[in-house]
Amino acid sequence: MTPPGKLAVELLRFGHRVLRLFADRTTPAAGLSASGSSLALIHRGRCGSTVLGTMLDQNDRVYWDGEALMPPSLSERWFHRMQGARGVSNTQDLKVLMRYAGTRIYVLSCKGQLGSGTISQLVRDLSDAGFDRFSVLERKNALRWLVSAEIGAQRQEWHLRRGELPRLKPVWIPLHYDQQKSLADRLHGLASWHKEVGDCLTGHPVLHLTYEDHIQADPTRAYREICEFMDIPATPVRVTETRLNPFPLTRLIANFNEVETALRGTGLEWMLDE
């Protein structure tokens, strides 16, 4: 059962989304792009997708729908059902949700394979729904990605608004995962996942971005790259989020010495120094 306080928050979020939907359906689209293009941003999370999405959402030529196929809250589930999405299939739901973009470019955030099962099926689902452009956002330092994910899971803190101060709370990093996979196996698996994404997107228009090169120092660089890729003006935007975990790994990882030992001789040692 949902606690009363959480329910009140979800009702408020739902109200905000309904107001946005009303504005989307009543605001004239004069002067906006009529290209009908759609962009899928594919990633594994903890890579700057949220800050990039908040910037794209400020561009009048873009309809940013976030993680529309992966609703994490009650309010989003209610909202998508109201829009007509029923969870029947990725393709059917996307075709319903995409109509709210009007003449703007519909942009979707795809974290993992979603309900498609495999990456190749995800690409087919997106293509069948009408997506004609793709962008892959990767975090090259997989250890940093893992630490960020563990912090989010253990502390339930995923984002930090600009102007707020980050809090240092070290976390323990498991040295073994499902089926006794080692930490190094987990980190190598992330690189393999991104390689598979690249292979499955062969022949499609793709923009490759990395957290380290396009987000970390200046998130607007990724925003400008996306706008150029979609052939729309990069109108001025505000960066509303800041780094949640800017501290060195020696301070973020409670069992740093164990992690350092586990990665010795794996070719991943460089990740410890960033």
N, C-alpha and C positions, 0 to 999 in steps of 0.2 A: 504494500500500500504506500502511495506517495505521501510523504509528510506534508502537512498544511503549508508550511513556509515555502517548500520547494514548489508545491502546486501553484501558490500565488505568483512566484517568479515565472513559472512556465506560462501562466495565463497572461502575464504582462508581456512576455516575449511573443506570445501568440498574437496579442493585440497589435504589437508593432508590425508583425509580418502581414497581418490583415490590412493594415493601413498602407503598407508598401504595395501590396497586391492591388488595392483599390487605385492607388496612384498610377501603377503600371498600366492598368486597364483604361484609365480615363485621361491620361496625359497625352496630348498629340505627339506624334513621332516625327513631325516635320523637321527636316534638316538632318536626321540621323541616317546612318548607313543603311542601305537597303540590300546589302550584299547577301544577307542570309547566312553568313559564315558562323561556324561554331568552333570553339577551342576547348580541348580537354587538357587540363594540367595534371599530369601523372606523377606521383611521388609516393614516398613511404612515410610521410609525416615528419615532424621535428626538423624541418628543413627551410622554414621561412615561408611556407605556403600561406599562412594566415595573414602575415603582414603584406604579402604580395596581393592577396585577395582584397584586403581592405583598401588598398590603393586602386586596384582595378574597379572596385565598386564605386569609386568617386568619379569615374570617367563616364560621361553621358552616352558614350557610344558603346558601352559594355553593360550587359546584364550578367552580373556575378551571382551565381546560384550556390556557391559554396560546395559543401559535400552533400549535394542533393540526394544522392543514392545511398547515403550512409547517415541517416538522421540520428544524432546522438541524444536527443532530448524529446520529451513529450510534446513540446510546442511545435517542433519541426514535423513530428509524425502527424499531429492534427492538421497542420498547415498543408502538408503535401496531400493528405487525403482530401482536404477541401479543394485543392487544386485539381484533383482527379487522379493522382497517382495511387495505385492500389498494391504495389509490390508484386505485380504479376510477373514482370520481367524487366530487366534494365532497359531494353529497347523501347518497350511500350511506355514505361514510366517517363523516359527521357523525351519521347515525342510529345507527351502531354505537357511536361514542365517547360519544354523549349518554346512553346507557343507564347508564353508570357514575355518573352524577350522582344516581341514585336519585330521592329526592323533593326534592333540592336544586335550586337554580337553576343551570343550566349556562351558563357565561360563556366565550365564545370571543374571542380576539384575532385580528382580521383585518387583516394588514398588506398594503395594496394589494389587487389583485383576486384574488390567490392563483391557483388553477388555473382560474378561471372565464373568463378572457380579457377580459371587460368588467365594468364596475361593475354594469350592469343585470343581467347574468347572475349575478353574485355575489349580488345581492339576491334574485333568483329562487331560486338554489340554497339560500340560507339560509332563505327562506320555506318552500320545499318540505321542508326538513329539520325544520321546526317552530319556527324562531325567530320570536318574536312581539314582541320589543323590540330597539331598536337604539340605540347611542350612537356619536356621531362625535367623535373627539378630534383637534383641529386645532392646529397651531402657526402662529400668525398671522404671526410674523416668519419668512418663508420663507428668508431669508439665514442666520439662526441655525440653522434646520433643515438647510440645505445644509452649513454649516460642521461641524455635529455629525456629519452623515453622512460627510463627507470625513475627519474625524478618525478616525471608527470604521474606515473602509475603509483608510486609510493606516497607522494605528497598531494596528489590531485591538484597540481598547479601546472597549467599548460601555457599560459600567456601572461604577459606583463605590459600594462599600459605605459606609454611614454610619460616620464615624469615620476613614476614610481621607482622605488629602490629595490634591486634584487636582494634576496635573502640567501645566505649561504647555509645549506643544510646537507652535509655529505650523505651519500647513499652507498650501500653495498652493491657491488656488481657481481652477479653470479658467475662462477667459473665454468658451470655446466648448465645445459638447457635440456629441452625435450630430447628423449632418446639418447641421453648422455653425450650430446654434442658439446664440444668444447667452446670456450669463448671465441677462439680464433675461427672455428667453424661458423659461428653465428655472424661474425664480422665479414668473413669471406662470402657468406650467403647473401649478404646485402649487396655486395658488388656483383654477384652473379645475377641477382634479381634485376638490377639496372641494365646489365648486359642483355638479358632476355627481353626486357622492354625495348631496348634499342633494336634488337634483331626483329621483333614482331612489328616494329614500326617502319621497317625497310620499305621504301616506295611511297611513304606518306610524307607530307610536309611536316618537318619536326624542328623545333627550337630546343636546343639543349642548354640548360642553365644549371649552375651549381651554387650551393649556399655560400661557399667560400669566395667565389669570384663575383657573384651578382647580388648577394643579399647582405652578407655580414657587415661590410664597411658602409655600404650605401644601398639600401633596398630599392631606391628609385632607379638604380641601374637596371634591375630586373624588370621593373615596370616599363621603362623606356624600351627595353628589348622586346617585350611582349607587344607593346603598341606598334613598334616598327614591323614586327612579324605579322600583325593583323592589319597593317596598313591603315592605322587610325592615328590622329594626333595624340601626342602624349601631353594631355592637358595637366596643369599644375595639380598636385595632390599633396595631402599631409600624411606623414608617417606617424601612425597612431600607436605603434607597439615598439617595444625595445627588447633587448636580449634578457631572457630569464635567467640564464646560467653563464655569465661572462667570466667566471672564475677559472683559474688553471685546473687541469684535471687532478693535479696533486692535492688540491683542496676539495674538489668535488667528489672524489672517489675515496670512500672510507677505507677500503682495503686496497689502496693503490699499489703497495708492494706486491701483493698477491697477483694483481692484474698484470703488473710489469713482468713478473716471472712467467705468467701464463702465456704472454705474447712473445717471449724471447725466442728467437729463431724462427718466427713465423712469417717474417717479412712485413709485419704490421707494427713494428716498434715505433715507426715514425709518428703514429697516431698519438702516442703518449706525450709528445713534446708540443702539441698544439692546443 
